[in-house]
Amino acid sequence: MVEAVALPAPWQVRVEAGDNVAVADTLKAGTGGSAGMRPHELLEASLATCMTISARMALADLGITDAEVRVRVHLEREEAATRFRYELLLAPELEAQRPAIEEHIARSPVRSTLSKPLTFEPA
């Protein structure tokens, strides 16, 4: 569970998950700031983080434990759909493992969650 708490500064929010704390922020009509990620960037970060962990797990299954892996995610909000575009960045020596890694990130938990219909309801 994550809890968000409004801070005194306009649009700043403290985000808490257990002992982990972060700040989110946004800038609207000249008010607010950039003390933390914007809310949509948190969505991008969630997916990119999960895909990166899934890629590292795929490499660990192949016996590769210290490889650098990066995933970039860009959220596109359109009238009829929301699109997450992602890019898997690998060192040249890992390109032979790309199919196995891509298969793993296609099943990443956050991607699976975001791929299902969503509902929103009060607790």
Rosetta blueprint (number, residue, H / E / L):
1 M L
2 V L
3 E E
4 A E
5 V E
6 A E
7 L L
8 P L
9 A L
10 P L
11 W L
12 Q L
13 V E
14 R E
15 V E
16 E E
17 A E
18 G L
19 D L
20 N E
21 V E
22 A E
23 V E
24 A E
25 D L
26 T L
27 L E
28 K E
29 A L
30 G L
31 T E
32 G E
33 G L
34 S L
35 A L
36 G L
37 M E
38 R L
39 P H
40 H H
41 E H
42 L H
43 L H
44 E H
45 A H
46 S H
47 L H
48 A H
49 T H
50 C H
51 M H
52 T H
53 I H
54 S H
55 A H
56 R H
57 M H
58 A H
59 L H
60 A H
61 D H
62 L L
63 G L
64 I L
65 T L
66 D L
67 A L
68 E L
69 V E
70 R E
71 V E
72 R E
73 V E
74 H E
75 L E
76 E E
77 R E
78 E L
79 E L
80 A L
81 A L
82 T E
83 R E
84 F E
85 R E
86 Y E
87 E E
88 L E
89 L E
90 L E
91 A L
92 P H
93 E H
94 L H
95 E H
96 A H
97 Q H
98 R H
99 P H
100 A H
101 I H
102 E H
103 E H
104 H H
105 I H
106 A H
107 R L
108 S L
109 P H
110 V H
111 R H
112 S H
113 T H
114 L H
115 S H
116 K L
117 P L
118 L L
119 T L
120 F L
121 E L
122 P L
123 A L
